[in-house]
Amino acid sequence: MPRSEPVIIARSLSRRFAYRPVLVDVSFALHRGEAFLLVGPNGAGKTTLLRVLAGLLRQTTGQVERRATVGMVAHDPMLYPALTARENLRFFARLHGVDGARVTDLLEQVGLTHRAHDRVGTFSRGMLQRMAIARALVHQPDVLLFDEPLSGLDDAASRALVTLLVELRDRGTAMILVSHQLELLRGVGTHIVRMAGGRLGPIDPLEGRDPVALFTALMREAG
C-alpha cells in the first residue's frame, strides 16, 4: 500500500540555548496513521523537538512544514485553574472555531463528566492530564504530539487512553509520543525512533516487534 502524504516535514532542524546545541540537523517526515515512539535519555532533545514541531518554540535553523492541524499534550496542561472543566474546553473550542457541543463528548472520552462543573485547580495530577488530552483533541487535530502522555494516570485511565490513541491512529491521526512507558504503548506505536545528543536516529518500523526489547537493543548498540 502506498504511503499517504506527509502531515509534518522537518528539514535540518537545529535549536540552540545559549550556544548549546539541543537539536542537531533533525530531518524526517511523519505520515497519516503513523505513530512514532520517540525514546532516549533525559536531555536528548525530545521535548524541545516536540515544542518546535508544535510551533511553541522557534528553531534556530531549518524548517518545519506543517500540512495539517497539530495538538500537543505537554508537562504543563495549559489549562486555566479558576475555570471549570467545561469552561476550559469551551474556551479552547471557541479559540479554534469549534462547536462547543463537542465538549460533552470530550469529557466523556476522558472520564471526567462527573467533574464537568468543578474548577480544574482542584483536580489531581491524573485528572489534569486527562483534561490536557481533551484540550488537545478539541479541534480534532490531524497530528498529536505527546510528552509522557501516561504521566499521573492510574491503570484504568492509562488503558482507556491507549484504546483512544489506537482508535485515533487507525482513523489516520499521526502521532509522536515521548514516553518511558513503552510496555503500555506497544499497541499504539508503528515506529520507534531513538534520540540522543539532539540527533535523531533511524526510524525503525515496529511491525509487531516488542518496542521495549527493540529500545534495549538500540541502547546496547549505541554503547
C-alpha positions as a Markdown table, in Angstrom:
| # | Residue | x | y | z |
|---|---|---|---|---|
| 1 | Met | 0.0 | 0.0 | 0.0 |
| 2 | Pro | 1.5 | 3.4 | -1.0 |
| 3 | Arg | 2.2 | 5.8 | 1.9 |
| 4 | Ser | -0.1 | 8.8 | 2.4 |
| 5 | Glu | 1.1 | 12.3 | 2.0 |
| 6 | Pro | 3.2 | 13.6 | 5.0 |
| 7 | Val | 1.5 | 15.8 | 7.5 |
| 8 | Ile | 4.7 | 17.1 | 9.0 |
| 9 | Ile | 8.1 | 17.5 | 7.4 |
| 10 | Ala | 11.2 | 18.6 | 9.4 |
| 11 | Arg | 14.2 | 19.7 | 7.4 |
| 12 | Ser | 17.6 | 20.1 | 9.1 |
| 13 | Leu | 16.2 | 21.5 | 12.3 |
| 14 | Ser | 18.6 | 22.8 | 14.9 |
| 15 | Arg | 18.0 | 24.6 | 18.2 |
| 16 | Arg | 20.5 | 26.2 | 20.5 |
| 17 | Phe | 20.1 | 27.5 | 24.0 |
| 18 | Ala | 22.9 | 30.0 | 24.9 |
| 19 | Tyr | 25.1 | 28.5 | 22.2 |
| 20 | Arg | 24.4 | 25.0 | 23.5 |
| 21 | Pro | 23.1 | 22.7 | 20.8 |
| 22 | Val | 19.9 | 20.9 | 21.8 |
| 23 | Leu | 18.7 | 19.8 | 18.3 |
| 24 | Val | 21.2 | 19.0 | 15.6 |
| 25 | Asp | 20.2 | 18.6 | 11.9 |
| 26 | Val | 16.9 | 16.8 | 12.6 |
| 27 | Ser | 15.1 | 15.7 | 9.4 |
| 28 | Phe | 12.1 | 13.4 | 9.0 |
| 29 | Ala | 8.6 | 13.1 | 7.6 |
| 30 | Leu | 5.5 | 11.9 | 9.5 |
| 31 | His | 2.6 | 10.5 | 7.6 |
| 32 | Arg | -1.0 | 9.9 | 8.4 |
| 33 | Gly | -1.7 | 6.9 | 10.6 |
| 34 | Glu | 2.0 | 6.7 | 11.8 |
| 35 | Ala | 2.8 | 6.8 | 15.5 |
| 36 | Phe | 6.4 | 7.4 | 16.4 |
| 37 | Leu | 7.6 | 6.3 | 19.8 |
| 38 | Leu | 10.4 | 8.8 | 20.4 |
| 39 | Val | 12.8 | 7.4 | 23.0 |
| 40 | Gly | 16.2 | 8.4 | 24.5 |
| 41 | Pro | 17.9 | 9.6 | 27.7 |
| 42 | Asn | 17.0 | 12.7 | 29.6 |
| 43 | Gly | 18.4 | 15.8 | 27.9 |
| 44 | Ala | 18.4 | 14.1 | 24.4 |
| 45 | Gly | 16.2 | 16.9 | 23.0 |
| 46 | Lys | 12.9 | 15.1 | 22.8 |
| 47 | Thr | 10.8 | 17.7 | 24.5 |
| 48 | Thr | 12.5 | 20.5 | 22.6 |
| 49 | Leu | 11.7 | 18.7 | 19.3 |
| 50 | Leu | 8.0 | 18.4 | 20.2 |
| 51 | Arg | 7.8 | 22.1 | 21.1 |
| 52 | Val | 9.4 | 23.1 | 17.8 |
| 53 | Leu | 7.1 | 20.9 | 15.8 |
| 54 | Ala | 4.1 | 22.3 | 17.7 |
| 55 | Gly | 5.2 | 25.9 | 17.0 |
| 56 | Leu | 5.7 | 26.7 | 20.7 |
| 57 | Leu | 9.4 | 27.2 | 20.2 |
| 58 | Arg | 11.2 | 28.5 | 17.2 |
| 59 | Gln | 14.1 | 26.6 | 15.7 |
| 60 | Thr | 17.5 | 28.2 | 15.3 |
| 61 | Thr | 17.9 | 26.9 | 11.8 |
| 62 | Gly | 15.9 | 24.6 | 9.5 |
| 63 | Gln | 12.3 | 24.4 | 8.5 |
| 64 | Val | 9.1 | 22.8 | 9.8 |
| 65 | Glu | 6.4 | 22.3 | 7.2 |
| 66 | Arg | 3.0 | 21.6 | 8.9 |
| 67 | Arg | 0.5 | 20.3 | 6.4 |
| 68 | Ala | -2.2 | 19.6 | 9.0 |
| 69 | Thr | -3.6 | 20.8 | 12.3 |
| 70 | Val | -1.5 | 19.9 | 15.4 |
| 71 | Gly | -2.4 | 19.3 | 19.0 |
| 72 | Met | 0.0 | 18.8 | 21.9 |
| 73 | Val | 0.0 | 17.3 | 25.4 |
| 74 | Ala | 3.0 | 18.6 | 27.4 |
| 75 | His | 4.1 | 18.6 | 31.0 |
| 76 | Asp | 2.2 | 21.8 | 31.5 |
| 77 | Pro | -1.5 | 21.0 | 31.0 |
| 78 | Met | -2.1 | 24.5 | 29.6 |
| 79 | Leu | -5.4 | 25.0 | 31.5 |
| 80 | Tyr | -6.9 | 27.8 | 33.5 |
| 81 | Pro | -7.3 | 26.6 | 37.1 |
| 82 | Ala | -10.0 | 29.1 | 38.0 |
| 83 | Leu | -12.3 | 27.8 | 35.2 |
| 84 | Thr | -14.3 | 24.6 | 35.4 |
| 85 | Ala | -13.5 | 21.6 | 33.2 |
| 86 | Arg | -16.4 | 22.5 | 30.9 |
| 87 | Glu | -15.5 | 26.2 | 30.8 |
| 88 | Asn | -11.9 | 25.4 | 29.9 |
| 89 | Leu | -12.9 | 23.2 | 27.0 |
| 90 | Arg | -15.5 | 25.6 | 25.7 |
| 91 | Phe | -12.8 | 28.4 | 25.8 |
| 92 | Phe | -10.4 | 26.3 | 23.7 |
| 93 | Ala | -13.3 | 25.3 | 21.4 |
| 94 | Arg | -14.0 | 29.0 | 20.7 |
| 95 | Leu | -10.3 | 29.7 | 20.0 |
| 96 | His | -10.4 | 27.0 | 17.3 |
| 97 | Gly | -13.8 | 27.9 | 16.0 |
| 98 | Val | -15.2 | 24.6 | 17.1 |
| 99 | Asp | -18.8 | 23.9 | 18.1 |
| 100 | Gly | -19.0 | 23.9 | 21.9 |
| 101 | Ala | -21.3 | 20.8 | 21.8 |
| 102 | Arg | -18.2 | 18.7 | 21.3 |
| 103 | Val | -17.2 | 19.5 | 24.9 |
| 104 | Thr | -19.6 | 16.9 | 26.3 |
| 105 | Asp | -18.2 | 14.1 | 24.2 |
| 106 | Leu | -14.6 | 15.0 | 25.1 |
| 107 | Leu | -15.4 | 15.0 | 28.9 |
| 108 | Glu | -16.9 | 11.6 | 28.4 |
| 109 | Gln | -14.0 | 10.3 | 26.4 |
| 110 | Val | -11.5 | 11.2 | 29.2 |
| 111 | Gly | -13.8 | 10.1 | 32.0 |
| 112 | Leu | -14.4 | 13.5 | 33.6 |
| 113 | Thr | -18.1 | 14.0 | 33.0 |
| 114 | His | -18.8 | 13.9 | 36.8 |
| 115 | Arg | -16.3 | 16.8 | 37.3 |
| 116 | Ala | -17.5 | 18.9 | 34.4 |
| 117 | His | -18.6 | 21.8 | 36.7 |
| 118 | Asp | -15.6 | 21.7 | 39.1 |
| 119 | Arg | -12.7 | 24.1 | 38.8 |
| 120 | Val | -9.6 | 22.4 | 37.4 |
| 121 | Gly | -7.5 | 23.9 | 40.1 |
| 122 | Thr | -9.0 | 21.3 | 42.4 |
| 123 | Phe | -8.0 | 18.4 | 40.1 |
| 124 | Ser | -5.4 | 15.7 | 40.8 |
| 125 | Arg | -2.4 | 15.4 | 38.5 |
| 126 | Gly | -4.0 | 12.4 | 36.8 |
| 127 | Met | -7.2 | 14.4 | 36.1 |
| 128 | Leu | -5.2 | 17.4 | 34.9 |
| 129 | Gln | -3.5 | 15.0 | 32.4 |
| 130 | Arg | -6.9 | 13.8 | 31.2 |
| 131 | Met | -8.1 | 17.4 | 30.8 |
| 132 | Ala | -4.9 | 18.2 | 28.8 |
| 133 | Ile | -5.7 | 15.3 | 26.5 |
| 134 | Ala | -9.3 | 16.6 | 26.0 |
| 135 | Arg | -7.9 | 20.1 | 25.3 |
| 136 | Ala | -5.5 | 18.7 | 22.7 |
| 137 | Leu | -8.4 | 16.9 | 21.0 |
| 138 | Val | -10.9 | 19.8 | 21.0 |
| 139 | His | -10.2 | 20.8 | 17.4 |
| 140 | Gln | -9.8 | 17.2 | 16.1 |
| 141 | Pro | -6.2 | 17.7 | 15.0 |
| 142 | Asp | -4.6 | 15.5 | 12.3 |
| 143 | Val | -1.3 | 15.3 | 14.3 |
| 144 | Leu | -0.9 | 14.7 | 18.1 |
| 145 | Leu | 2.3 | 15.3 | 20.0 |
| 146 | Phe | 2.6 | 13.7 | 23.4 |
| 147 | Asp | 5.2 | 14.3 | 26.1 |
| 148 | Glu | 4.8 | 11.5 | 28.6 |
| 149 | Pro | 1.0 | 11.1 | 28.0 |
| 150 | Leu | 0.5 | 8.4 | 30.7 |
| 151 | Ser | 2.1 | 10.6 | 33.4 |
| 152 | Gly | -0.1 | 10.6 | 36.5 |
| 153 | Leu | -2.7 | 8.2 | 35.1 |
| 154 | Asp | -3.8 | 5.1 | 37.0 |
| 155 | Asp | -4.0 | 1.7 | 35.3 |
| 156 | Ala | -7.6 | 2.1 | 34.2 |
| 157 | Ala | -7.1 | 5.6 | 32.8 |
| 158 | Ser | -3.9 | 4.5 | 31.0 |
| 159 | Arg | -5.7 | 1.6 | 29.3 |
| 160 | Ala | -8.6 | 3.9 | 28.3 |
| 161 | Leu | -6.1 | 6.4 | 26.8 |
| 162 | Val | -4.2 | 3.7 | 24.9 |
| 163 | Thr | -7.5 | 2.5 | 23.4 |
| 164 | Leu | -8.4 | 6.0 | 22.4 |
| 165 | Leu | -4.9 | 6.5 | 20.8 |
| 166 | Val | -5.3 | 3.3 | 18.8 |
| 167 | Glu | -8.7 | 4.4 | 17.5 |
| 168 | Leu | -7.3 | 7.8 | 16.5 |
| 169 | Arg | -4.3 | 6.3 | 14.8 |
| 170 | Asp | -6.5 | 3.8 | 12.9 |
| 171 | Arg | -8.6 | 6.8 | 11.7 |
| 172 | Gly | -5.5 | 8.4 | 10.3 |
| 173 | Thr | -4.2 | 10.6 | 13.1 |
| 174 | Ala | -0.4 | 10.9 | 13.1 |
| 175 | Met | 1.4 | 10.9 | 16.4 |
| 176 | Ile | 4.7 | 11.4 | 18.1 |
| 177 | Leu | 4.9 | 10.0 | 21.6 |
| 178 | Val | 7.7 | 10.6 | 24.1 |
| 179 | Ser | 7.3 | 8.1 | 26.9 |
| 180 | His | 9.3 | 5.8 | 29.2 |
| 181 | Gln | 6.3 | 3.5 | 29.5 |
| 182 | Leu | 6.8 | 1.7 | 26.2 |
| 183 | Glu | 5.2 | -1.5 | 27.5 |
| 184 | Leu | 1.8 | 0.2 | 27.8 |
| 185 | Leu | 2.2 | 1.9 | 24.4 |
| 186 | Arg | 3.3 | -1.2 | 22.5 |
| 187 | Gly | 0.0 | -1.4 | 20.7 |
| 188 | Val | 0.0 | 2.3 | 19.7 |
| 189 | Gly | 3.4 | 2.8 | 18.0 |
| 190 | Thr | 4.1 | 2.0 | 14.4 |
| 191 | His | 7.7 | 3.1 | 14.5 |
| 192 | Ile | 10.4 | 3.6 | 17.2 |
| 193 | Val | 13.0 | 6.4 | 16.9 |
| 194 | Arg | 16.0 | 6.8 | 19.2 |
| 195 | Met | 17.2 | 10.3 | 20.0 |
| 196 | Ala | 20.5 | 11.2 | 21.7 |
| 197 | Gly | 22.6 | 14.3 | 21.8 |
| 198 | Gly | 20.0 | 16.3 | 19.9 |
| 199 | Arg | 20.3 | 13.9 | 16.9 |
| 200 | Leu | 17.6 | 11.6 | 15.5 |
| 201 | Gly | 18.4 | 8.0 | 14.8 |
| 202 | Pro | 16.9 | 5.7 | 12.2 |
| 203 | Ile | 13.1 | 5.4 | 12.1 |
| 204 | Asp | 12.5 | 1.7 | 12.6 |
| 205 | Pro | 9.1 | 0.1 | 11.9 |
| 206 | Leu | 7.9 | -2.0 | 14.8 |
| 207 | Glu | 5.9 | -4.5 | 12.6 |
| 208 | Gly | 4.7 | -6.4 | 15.6 |
| 209 | Arg | 8.1 | -6.3 | 17.4 |
| 210 | Asp | 8.4 | -5.5 | 21.1 |
| 211 | Pro | 9.3 | -1.8 | 21.5 |
| 212 | Val | 10.9 | -2.4 | 24.9 |
| 213 | Ala | 13.2 | -5.1 | 23.5 |
| 214 | Leu | 13.9 | -3.0 | 20.4 |
| 215 | Phe | 14.8 | 0.0 | 22.5 |
| 216 | Thr | 17.0 | -2.1 | 24.7 |
| 217 | Ala | 18.8 | -3.3 | 21.6 |
| 218 | Leu | 19.2 | 0.2 | 20.3 |
| 219 | Met | 20.7 | 1.4 | 23.6 |
| 220 | Arg | 23.1 | -1.5 | 23.6 |
| 221 | Glu | 24.2 | -0.8 | 20.0 |
| 222 | Ala | 24.8 | 2.8 | 21.0 |
| 223 | Gly | 27.2 | 1.7 | 23.7 |
